[in-house]
């Protein structure tokens, strides 16, 4: 059975839990997901997505020396489509990319257009 294709707004960014070195504590925050749309393929007026990326920002502290020191960092997570039976590279339901810090992009969609 085919998988539903990703439409605009169906890629979910989830911040990870692993601190950015050398921090021992802190939090990741996801910036807005940037989507690359297929210019020709649409479902219900929404564009089908072929790629998505998100910048995750980290703010925390390193207390290893006994004095808390601010730590900040960032990373970009990119989710790229693979070829499907649609003869196009599009993201589909369940596609996911996760970094070593646990920052994740995942497609969650129930669109009516599916691969076969």
N, CA, C and O atoms as CSV, one atom per row, in Angstrom:
chain,resi,resn,atom,element,x,y,z
A,1,UNK,N,N,0.840,-1.180,0.000
A,1,UNK,CA,C,0.000,0.000,0.000
A,1,UNK,C,C,0.880,1.236,0.000
A,1,UNK,O,O,1.956,1.238,0.598
A,2,UNK,N,N,0.429,2.281,-0.664
A,2,UNK,CA,C,1.203,3.508,-0.761
A,2,UNK,C,C,1.182,4.326,0.509
A,2,UNK,O,O,0.433,4.043,1.444
A,3,UNK,N,N,2.019,5.349,0.522
A,3,UNK,CA,C,2.084,6.265,1.658
A,3,UNK,C,C,1.582,7.630,1.231
A,3,UNK,O,O,1.777,8.040,0.086
A,4,UNK,N,N,0.933,8.337,2.153
A,4,UNK,CA,C,0.428,9.685,1.891
A,4,UNK,C,C,1.610,10.642,1.707
A,4,UNK,O,O,2.599,10.565,2.435
A,5,UNK,N,N,1.497,11.541,0.729
A,5,UNK,CA,C,2.567,12.497,0.471
A,5,UNK,C,C,2.477,13.676,1.427
A,5,UNK,O,O,1.395,14.021,1.902
A,6,UNK,N,N,3.621,14.291,1.705
A,6,UNK,CA,C,3.692,15.430,2.626
A,6,UNK,C,C,3.203,16.699,1.938
A,6,UNK,O,O,3.587,16.997,0.806
A,7,UNK,N,N,2.363,17.430,2.630
A,7,UNK,CA,C,1.860,18.716,2.143
A,7,UNK,C,C,2.417,19.826,3.025
A,7,UNK,O,O,2.944,19.564,4.106
A,8,UNK,N,N,2.299,21.052,2.564
A,8,UNK,CA,C,2.738,22.196,3.340
A,8,UNK,C,C,2.174,22.131,4.751
A,8,UNK,O,O,0.968,21.964,4.935
A,9,UNK,N,N,3.039,22.262,5.740
A,9,UNK,CA,C,2.622,22.267,7.128
A,9,UNK,C,C,2.565,20.911,7.804
A,9,UNK,O,O,2.128,20.820,8.951
A,10,UNK,N,N,2.998,19.843,7.122
A,10,UNK,CA,C,2.920,18.507,7.724
A,10,UNK,C,C,4.265,17.982,8.217
A,10,UNK,O,O,4.355,16.836,8.657
A,11,UNK,N,N,5.311,18.805,8.149
A,11,UNK,CA,C,6.608,18.407,8.696
A,11,UNK,C,C,6.714,19.003,10.101
A,11,UNK,O,O,6.637,20.218,10.278
A,12,UNK,N,N,6.891,18.140,11.084
A,12,UNK,CA,C,6.910,18.537,12.485
A,12,UNK,C,C,8.348,18.529,13.006
A,12,UNK,O,O,9.071,17.548,12.835
A,13,UNK,N,N,8.753,19.628,13.642
A,13,UNK,CA,C,10.081,19.730,14.260
A,13,UNK,C,C,9.950,19.469,15.749
A,13,UNK,O,O,9.126,20.086,16.425
A,14,UNK,N,N,10.775,18.544,16.266
A,14,UNK,CA,C,10.759,18.209,17.684
A,14,UNK,C,C,12.158,18.421,18.256
A,14,UNK,O,O,13.103,17.769,17.812
A,15,UNK,N,N,12.313,19.324,19.237
A,15,UNK,CA,C,13.626,19.564,19.832
A,15,UNK,C,C,14.136,18.346,20.594
A,15,UNK,O,O,13.364,17.595,21.191
A,16,UNK,N,N,15.455,18.170,20.558
A,16,UNK,CA,C,16.090,17.056,21.241
A,16,UNK,C,C,16.319,17.325,22.722
A,16,UNK,O,O,15.995,18.398,23.231
A,17,UNK,N,N,16.888,16.323,23.408
A,17,UNK,CA,C,17.132,16.397,24.842
A,17,UNK,C,C,18.613,16.368,25.202
A,17,UNK,O,O,18.968,16.597,26.358
A,18,UNK,N,N,19.491,16.088,24.227
A,18,UNK,CA,C,20.918,15.982,24.504
A,18,UNK,C,C,21.551,17.376,24.469
A,18,UNK,O,O,21.446,18.064,23.454
A,19,UNK,N,N,22.207,17.812,25.559
A,19,UNK,CA,C,22.806,19.153,25.599
A,19,UNK,C,C,23.917,19.349,24.571
A,19,UNK,O,O,24.619,18.407,24.202
A,20,UNK,N,N,24.057,20.580,24.122
A,20,UNK,CA,C,25.122,20.970,23.204
A,20,UNK,C,C,26.418,21.099,24.025
A,20,UNK,O,O,26.425,21.816,25.026
A,21,UNK,N,N,27.497,20.436,23.639
A,21,UNK,CA,C,28.740,20.482,24.427
A,21,UNK,C,C,29.298,21.902,24.537
A,21,UNK,O,O,29.213,22.667,23.576
A,22,UNK,N,N,29.852,22.260,25.662
A,22,UNK,CA,C,30.127,21.458,26.861
A,22,UNK,C,C,29.037,21.566,27.923
A,22,UNK,O,O,29.291,21.254,29.087
A,23,UNK,N,N,27.855,21.991,27.563
A,23,UNK,CA,C,26.772,22.188,28.542
A,23,UNK,C,C,26.352,20.877,29.194
A,23,UNK,O,O,26.378,19.818,28.568
A,24,UNK,N,N,25.968,20.968,30.455
A,24,UNK,CA,C,25.378,19.821,31.145
A,24,UNK,C,C,23.851,19.940,31.214
A,24,UNK,O,O,23.146,18.955,31.433
A,25,UNK,N,N,23.363,21.165,31.023
A,25,UNK,CA,C,21.916,21.368,31.053
A,25,UNK,C,C,21.543,22.479,30.081
A,25,UNK,O,O,22.385,23.277,29.669
A,26,UNK,N,N,20.279,22.511,29.729
A,26,UNK,CA,C,19.778,23.524,28.804
A,26,UNK,C,C,18.649,22.964,27.968
A,26,UNK,O,O,18.123,21.888,28.254
A,27,UNK,N,N,18.278,23.697,26.936
A,27,UNK,CA,C,17.156,23.275,26.104
A,27,UNK,C,C,17.355,23.691,24.651
A,27,UNK,O,O,17.932,24.737,24.354
A,28,UNK,N,N,16.863,22.844,23.760
A,28,UNK,CA,C,16.820,23.135,22.331
A,28,UNK,C,C,15.465,23.758,21.997
A,28,UNK,O,O,14.451,23.415,22.607
A,29,UNK,N,N,15.454,24.665,21.036
A,29,UNK,CA,C,14.222,25.271,20.531
A,29,UNK,C,C,14.263,25.179,19.008
A,29,UNK,O,O,15.288,25.469,18.391
A,30,UNK,N,N,13.154,24.778,18.409
A,30,UNK,CA,C,13.066,24.673,16.953
A,30,UNK,C,C,12.625,26.006,16.355
A,30,UNK,O,O,11.652,26.607,16.810
A,31,UNK,N,N,13.333,26.454,15.350
A,31,UNK,CA,C,12.917,27.617,14.576
A,31,UNK,C,C,11.868,27.132,13.555
A,31,UNK,O,O,11.636,25.926,13.461
A,32,UNK,N,N,11.242,28.018,12.804
A,32,UNK,CA,C,10.243,27.568,11.822
A,32,UNK,C,C,10.852,26.624,10.775
A,32,UNK,O,O,11.982,26.814,10.326
A,33,UNK,N,N,10.072,25.606,10.402
A,33,UNK,CA,C,10.492,24.648,9.380
A,33,UNK,C,C,10.438,25.335,8.017
A,33,UNK,O,O,9.442,25.968,7.665
A,34,UNK,N,N,11.514,25.200,7.264
A,34,UNK,CA,C,11.579,25.735,5.899
A,34,UNK,C,C,11.308,24.584,4.928
A,34,UNK,O,O,12.001,23.567,4.961
A,35,UNK,N,N,10.314,24.741,4.075
A,35,UNK,CA,C,9.913,23.667,3.165
A,35,UNK,C,C,10.227,24.035,1.714
A,35,UNK,O,O,10.094,25.187,1.303
A,36,UNK,N,N,10.646,23.028,0.957
A,36,UNK,CA,C,10.841,23.185,-0.486
A,36,UNK,C,C,9.683,22.467,-1.154
A,36,UNK,O,O,9.509,21.260,-0.990
A,37,UNK,N,N,8.887,23.226,-1.915
A,37,UNK,CA,C,7.699,22.662,-2.530
A,37,UNK,C,C,7.952,22.249,-3.973
A,37,UNK,O,O,8.793,22.823,-4.664
A,38,UNK,N,N,7.203,21.239,-4.411
A,38,UNK,CA,C,7.188,20.849,-5.815
A,38,UNK,C,C,6.284,21.860,-6.522
A,38,UNK,O,O,5.133,22.040,-6.123
A,39,UNK,N,N,6.783,22.512,-7.556
A,39,UNK,CA,C,6.035,23.580,-8.225
A,39,UNK,C,C,4.817,23.107,-9.000
A,39,UNK,O,O,3.933,23.909,-9.302
A,40,UNK,N,N,4.750,21.817,-9.330
A,40,UNK,CA,C,3.666,21.342,-10.183
A,40,UNK,C,C,2.657,20.457,-9.470
A,40,UNK,O,O,1.511,20.357,-9.909
A,41,UNK,N,N,3.054,19.819,-8.389
A,41,UNK,CA,C,2.188,18.840,-7.734
A,41,UNK,C,C,1.519,19.461,-6.511
A,41,UNK,O,O,2.193,19.906,-5.582
A,42,UNK,N,N,0.156,19.485,-6.520
A,42,UNK,CA,C,-0.622,20.045,-5.408
A,42,UNK,C,C,-1.773,19.113,-5.083
A,42,UNK,O,O,-2.261,18.376,-5.940
A,43,UNK,N,N,-2.200,19.159,-3.818
A,43,UNK,CA,C,-3.344,18.371,-3.375
A,43,UNK,C,C,-4.246,19.318,-2.587
A,43,UNK,O,O,-3.822,19.889,-1.582
A,44,UNK,N,N,-5.474,19.484,-3.036
A,44,UNK,CA,C,-6.413,20.365,-2.349
A,44,UNK,C,C,-5.892,21.785,-2.201
A,44,UNK,O,O,-6.172,22.449,-1.203
A,45,UNK,N,N,-5.139,22.253,-3.182
A,45,UNK,CA,C,-4.597,23.604,-3.161
A,45,UNK,C,C,-3.309,23.750,-2.371
A,45,UNK,O,O,-2.722,24.832,-2.351
A,46,UNK,N,N,-2.850,22.678,-1.714
A,46,UNK,CA,C,-1.607,22.732,-0.948
A,46,UNK,C,C,-0.483,22.083,-1.744
A,46,UNK,O,O,-0.680,21.063,-2.405
A,47,UNK,N,N,0.694,22.686,-1.671
A,47,UNK,CA,C,1.852,22.155,-2.388
A,47,UNK,C,C,2.394,20.907,-1.707
A,47,UNK,O,O,2.340,20.773,-0.485
A,48,UNK,N,N,2.917,19.993,-2.523
A,48,UNK,CA,C,3.584,18.793,-2.033
A,48,UNK,C,C,5.037,19.159,-1.745
A,48,UNK,O,O,5.645,19.925,-2.493
A,49,UNK,N,N,5.592,18.620,-0.673
A,49,UNK,CA,C,6.942,18.986,-0.222
A,49,UNK,C,C,7.967,17.956,-0.669
A,49,UNK,O,O,7.741,16.749,-0.573
A,50,UNK,N,N,9.099,18.451,-1.158
A,50,UNK,CA,C,10.180,17.563,-1.572
A,50,UNK,C,C,11.355,17.590,-0.591
A,50,UNK,O,O,12.195,16.690,-0.599
A,51,UNK,N,N,11.410,18.622,0.252
A,51,UNK,CA,C,12.511,18.744,1.206
A,51,UNK,C,C,12.096,19.692,2.332
A,51,UNK,O,O,11.292,20.602,2.128
A,52,UNK,N,N,12.652,19.466,3.513
A,52,UNK,CA,C,12.383,20.355,4.654
A,52,UNK,C,C,13.651,20.461,5.487
A,52,UNK,O,O,14.437,19.517,5.571
A,53,UNK,N,N,13.839,21.624,6.103
A,53,UNK,CA,C,14.963,21.791,7.014
A,53,UNK,C,C,14.565,22.737,8.132
A,53,UNK,O,O,13.670,23.570,7.988
A,54,UNK,N,N,15.265,22.581,9.259
A,54,UNK,CA,C,14.958,23.388,10.422
A,54,UNK,C,C,16.244,23.653,11.188
A,54,UNK,O,O,17.088,22.768,11.334
A,55,UNK,N,N,16.384,24.875,11.672
A,55,UNK,CA,C,17.496,25.224,12.548
A,55,UNK,C,C,16.999,25.083,13.981
A,55,UNK,O,O,15.941,25.599,14.341
A,56,UNK,N,N,17.779,24.378,14.786
A,56,UNK,CA,C,17.494,24.211,16.205
A,56,UNK,C,C,18.529,25.016,16.984
A,56,UNK,O,O,19.725,24.919,16.710
A,57,UNK,N,N,18.074,25.811,17.955
A,57,UNK,CA,C,18.947,26.658,18.769
A,57,UNK,C,C,19.009,26.091,20.184
A,57,UNK,O,O,18.000,25.652,20.737
A,58,UNK,N,N,20.225,26.106,20.767
A,58,UNK,CA,C,20.415,25.601,22.124
A,58,UNK,C,C,20.899,26.710,23.039
A,58,UNK,O,O,21.755,27.509,22.660
A,59,UNK,N,N,20.350,26.754,24.241
A,59,UNK,CA,C,20.815,27.655,25.297
A,59,UNK,C,C,20.904,26.840,26.571
A,59,UNK,O,O,19.952,26.165,26.962
A,60,UNK,N,N,22.073,26.913,27.223
A,60,UNK,CA,C,22.252,26.145,28.449
A,60,UNK,C,C,23.440,26.643,29.246
A,60,UNK,O,O,23.931,27.749,29.019
A,61,UNK,N,N,23.909,25.811,30.198
A,61,UNK,CA,C,25.046,26.181,31.039
A,61,UNK,C,C,25.998,25.012,31.226
A,61,UNK,O,O,25.610,23.844,31.223
A,62,UNK,N,N,27.273,25.385,31.389
A,62,UNK,CA,C,28.339,24.445,31.733
A,62,UNK,C,C,28.755,24.765,33.156
A,62,UNK,O,O,29.306,25.834,33.418
A,63,UNK,N,N,28.498,23.854,34.070
A,63,UNK,CA,C,28.823,24.074,35.485
A,63,UNK,C,C,29.994,23.207,35.937
A,63,UNK,O,O,30.208,23.042,37.138
A,64,UNK,N,N,30.749,22.656,35.003
A,64,UNK,CA,C,31.823,21.720,35.352
A,64,UNK,C,C,32.934,22.362,36.184
A,64,UNK,O,O,33.605,21.669,36.949
A,65,UNK,N,N,33.138,23.670,36.047
A,65,UNK,CA,C,34.186,24.347,36.819
A,65,UNK,C,C,33.661,24.877,38.156
A,65,UNK,O,O,34.405,25.510,38.905
A,66,UNK,N,N,32.407,24.626,38.453
A,66,UNK,CA,C,31.803,25.119,39.681
A,66,UNK,C,C,31.101,26.449,39.507
A,66,UNK,O,O,30.280,26.836,40.339
A,67,UNK,N,N,31.420,27.155,38.428
A,67,UNK,CA,C,30.792,28.436,38.114
A,67,UNK,C,C,29.982,28.253,36.824
A,67,UNK,O,O,30.550,27.880,35.797
A,68,UNK,N,N,28.679,28.505,36.856
A,68,UNK,CA,C,27.878,28.347,35.633
A,68,UNK,C,C,28.347,29.280,34.515
A,68,UNK,O,O,28.466,30.491,34.705
A,69,UNK,N,N,28.612,28.690,33.346
A,69,UNK,CA,C,29.047,29.445,32.169
A,69,UNK,C,C,27.989,29.231,31.078
A,69,UNK,O,O,27.630,28.091,30.782
A,70,UNK,N,N,27.492,30.316,30.483
A,70,UNK,CA,C,26.483,30.161,29.424
A,70,UNK,C,C,27.054,29.419,28.216
A,70,UNK,O,O,28.205,29.623,27.830
A,71,UNK,N,N,26.233,28.566,27.637
A,71,UNK,CA,C,26.591,27.825,26.422
A,71,UNK,C,C,25.447,27.990,25.438
A,71,UNK,O,O,24.280,27.851,25.801
A,72,UNK,N,N,25.785,28.286,24.195
A,72,UNK,CA,C,24.759,28.338,23.150
A,72,UNK,C,C,25.286,27.626,21.913
A,72,UNK,O,O,26.496,27.505,21.719
A,73,UNK,N,N,24.389,27.171,21.103
A,73,UNK,CA,C,24.769,26.484,19.874
A,73,UNK,C,C,23.574,26.324,18.968
A,73,UNK,O,O,22.444,26.650,19.333
A,74,UNK,N,N,23.839,25.819,17.787
A,74,UNK,CA,C,22.757,25.567,16.849
A,74,UNK,C,C,23.147,24.453,15.904
A,74,UNK,O,O,24.327,24.151,15.726
A,75,UNK,N,N,22.147,23.852,15.307
A,75,UNK,CA,C,22.381,22.866,14.247
A,75,UNK,C,C,21.195,22.882,13.297
A,75,UNK,O,O,20.076,23.235,13.670
A,76,UNK,N,N,21.469,22.491,12.062
A,76,UNK,CA,C,20.425,22.416,11.046
A,76,UNK,C,C,20.159,20.941,10.752
A,76,UNK,O,O,21.089,20.167,10.525
A,77,UNK,N,N,18.885,20.562,10.760
A,77,UNK,CA,C,18.478,19.211,10.404
A,77,UNK,C,C,17.739,19.302,9.074
A,77,UNK,O,O,16.834,20.120,8.907
A,78,UNK,N,N,18.139,18.449,8.128
A,78,UNK,CA,C,17.557,18.478,6.785
A,78,UNK,C,C,16.937,17.123,6.464
A,78,UNK,O,O,17.559,16.078,6.658
A,79,UNK,N,N,15.712,17.157,5.973
A,79,UNK,CA,C,14.983,15.953,5.573
A,79,UNK,C,C,14.774,16.001,4.072
A,79,UNK,O,O,14.071,16.873,3.562
A,80,UNK,N,N,15.388,15.063,3.366
A,80,UNK,CA,C,15.301,15.026,1.903
A,80,UNK,C,C,14.488,13.828,1.445
A,80,UNK,O,O,14.533,12.762,2.059
A,81,UNK,N,N,13.750,14.008,0.369
A,81,UNK,CA,C,12.889,12.955,-0.168
A,81,UNK,C,C,13.690,11.949,-0.981
A,81,UNK,O,O,14.770,12.237,-1.497
A,82,UNK,N,N,13.113,10.762,-1.071
A,82,UNK,CA,C,13.652,9.710,-1.919
A,82,UNK,C,C,12.705,9.542,-3.102
A,82,UNK,O,O,11.573,10.023,-3.059
A,83,UNK,N,N,13.146,8.879,-4.138
A,83,UNK,CA,C,12.273,8.637,-5.286
A,83,UNK,C,C,11.086,7.774,-4.885
A,83,UNK,O,O,11.215,6.860,-4.071
A,84,UNK,N,N,9.938,8.072,-5.461
A,84,UNK,CA,C,8.716,7.303,-5.191
A,84,UNK,C,C,8.144,6.824,-6.516
A,84,UNK,O,O,8.680,7.133,-7.580
A,85,UNK,N,N,7.066,6.077,-6.449
A,85,UNK,CA,C,6.417,5.613,-7.670
A,85,UNK,C,C,5.699,6.743,-8.397
A,85,UNK,O,O,5.173,6.538,-9.491
A,86,UNK,N,N,5.671,7.943,-7.797
A,86,UNK,CA,C,5.080,9.107,-8.477
A,86,UNK,C,C,6.033,9.669,-9.526
A,86,UNK,O,O,5.687,10.616,-10.232
A,87,UNK,N,N,7.232,9.091,-9.635
A,87,UNK,CA,C,8.265,9.567,-10.545
A,87,UNK,C,C,8.805,10.929,-10.120
A,87,UNK,O,O,9.420,11.638,-10.915
A,88,UNK,N,N,8.572,11.283,-8.876
A,88,UNK,CA,C,9.068,12.538,-8.311
A,88,UNK,C,C,9.631,12.239,-6.943
A,88,UNK,O,O,9.237,11.272,-6.291
A,89,UNK,N,N,10.555,13.076,-6.513
A,89,UNK,CA,C,11.071,12.950,-5.158
A,89,UNK,C,C,10.215,13.823,-4.258
A,89,UNK,O,O,10.294,15.050,-4.308
A,90,UNK,N,N,9.395,13.178,-3.433
A,90,UNK,CA,C,8.527,13.885,-2.499
A,90,UNK,C,C,8.624,13.215,-1.129
A,90,UNK,O,O,8.876,12.014,-1.029
A,91,UNK,N,N,8.423,14.002,-0.088
A,91,UNK,CA,C,8.385,13.445,1.262
A,91,UNK,C,C,7.057,12.731,1.461
A,91,UNK,O,O,6.033,13.148,0.919
A,92,UNK,N,N,7.076,11.652,2.242
A,92,UNK,CA,C,5.858,10.891,2.495
A,92,UNK,C,C,5.688,10.675,4.003
A,92,UNK,O,O,6.627,10.858,4.777
A,93,UNK,N,N,4.486,10.287,4.401
A,93,UNK,CA,C,4.174,10.059,5.806
A,93,UNK,C,C,5.194,9.112,6.438
A,93,UNK,O,O,5.489,8.048,5.893
A,94,UNK,N,N,5.722,9.509,7.585
A,94,UNK,CA,C,6.681,8.674,8.301
A,94,UNK,C,C,8.131,8.994,8.022
A,94,UNK,O,O,9.005,8.564,8.776
A,95,UNK,N,N,8.423,9.742,6.951
A,95,UNK,CA,C,9.822,10.123,6.689
A,95,UNK,C,C,10.344,10.893,7.893
A,95,UNK,O,O,9.633,11.723,8.459
A,96,UNK,N,N,11.598,10.615,8.288
A,96,UNK,CA,C,12.146,11.254,9.479
A,96,UNK,C,C,13.658,11.395,9.361
A,96,UNK,O,O,14.329,10.568,8.743
A,97,UNK,N,N,14.174,12.448,9.958
A,97,UNK,CA,C,15.616,12.655,10.102
A,97,UNK,C,C,15.858,13.149,11.517
A,97,UNK,O,O,15.208,14.089,11.974
A,98,UNK,N,N,16.805,12.506,12.216
A,98,UNK,CA,C,17.104,12.882,13.595
A,98,UNK,C,C,18.611,13.043,13.763
A,98,UNK,O,O,19.392,12.243,13.248
A,99,UNK,N,N,19.010,14.087,14.489
A,99,UNK,CA,C,20.424,14.352,14.739
A,99,UNK,C,C,20.908,13.615,15.985
A,99,UNK,O,O,20.114,13.003,16.701
A,100,UNK,N,N,22.196,13.677,16.235
A,100,UNK,CA,C,22.768,13.028,17.419
A,100,UNK,C,C,22.306,13.702,18.712
A,100,UNK,O,O,22.395,13.094,19.779
A,101,UNK,N,N,21.818,14.936,18.645
A,101,UNK,CA,C,21.278,15.632,19.819
A,101,UNK,C,C,19.799,15.294,20.040
A,101,UNK,O,O,19.208,15.703,21.040
A,102,UNK,N,N,19.214,14.559,19.119
A,102,UNK,CA,C,17.804,14.194,19.222
A,102,UNK,C,C,16.860,15.151,18.520
A,102,UNK,O,O,15.648,14.936,18.538
A,103,UNK,N,N,17.390,16.220,17.891
A,103,UNK,CA,C,16.542,17.139,17.129
A,103,UNK,C,C,16.008,16.391,15.914
A,103,UNK,O,O,16.760,15.729,15.199
A,104,UNK,N,N,14.682,16.504,15.685
A,104,UNK,CA,C,14.059,15.645,14.685
A,104,UNK,C,C,13.068,16.389,13.803
A,104,UNK,O,O,12.342,17.277,14.252
A,105,UNK,N,N,13.062,15.998,12.534
A,105,UNK,CA,C,12.024,16.414,11.591
A,105,UNK,C,C,11.286,15.149,11.171
A,105,UNK,O,O,11.906,14.142,10.829
A,106,UNK,N,N,9.947,15.211,11.201
A,106,UNK,CA,C,9.160,14.043,10.821
A,106,UNK,C,C,7.901,14.473,10.088
A,106,UNK,O,O,7.269,15.470,10.440
A,107,UNK,N,N,7.543,13.702,9.057
A,107,UNK,CA,C,6.327,13.965,8.298
A,107,UNK,C,C,5.177,13.202,8.942
A,107,UNK,O,O,5.250,11.990,9.146
A,108,UNK,N,N,4.112,13.941,9.258
A,108,UNK,CA,C,2.873,13.328,9.749
A,108,UNK,C,C,1.743,13.877,8.891
A,108,UNK,O,O,1.366,15.041,9.025
A,109,UNK,N,N,1.205,13.045,8.013
A,109,UNK,CA,C,0.173,13.518,7.076
A,109,UNK,C,C,-0.830,12.417,6.751
A,109,UNK,O,O,-0.523,11.227,6.824
A,110,UNK,N,N,-2.011,12.839,6.397
A,110,UNK,CA,C,-3.066,11.935,5.949
A,110,UNK,C,C,-3.610,12.417,4.594
A,110,UNK,O,O,-4.798,12.268,4.309
A,111,UNK,N,N,-2.737,12.989,3.772
A,111,UNK,CA,C,-3.199,13.538,2.491
A,111,UNK,C,C,-3.840,12.437,1.645
A,111,UNK,O,O,-3.585,11.250,1.848
A,112,UNK,N,N,-4.666,12.850,0.705
A,112,UNK,CA,C,-5.389,11.889,-0.129
A,112,UNK,C,C,-4.541,11.359,-1.270
A,112,UNK,O,O,-4.873,10.325,-1.849
A,113,UNK,N,N,-3.452,12.042,-1.609
A,113,UNK,CA,C,-2.567,11.559,-2.666
A,113,UNK,C,C,-1.555,10.623,-2.037
A,113,UNK,O,O,-0.885,10.981,-1.069
A,114,UNK,N,N,-1.445,9.416,-2.591
A,114,UNK,CA,C,-0.497,8.450,-2.057
A,114,UNK,C,C,0.372,7.892,-3.163
A,114,UNK,O,O,0.012,7.922,-4.339
A,115,UNK,N,N,1.532,7.378,-2.759
A,115,UNK,CA,C,2.375,6.644,-3.693
A,115,UNK,C,C,1.724,5.276,-3.866
A,115,UNK,O,O,0.899,4.883,-3.041
A,116,UNK,N,N,2.072,4.555,-4.905
A,116,UNK,CA,C,1.460,3.223,-5.084
A,116,UNK,C,C,2.476,2.120,-4.971
A,116,UNK,O,O,2.128,0.946,-5.096
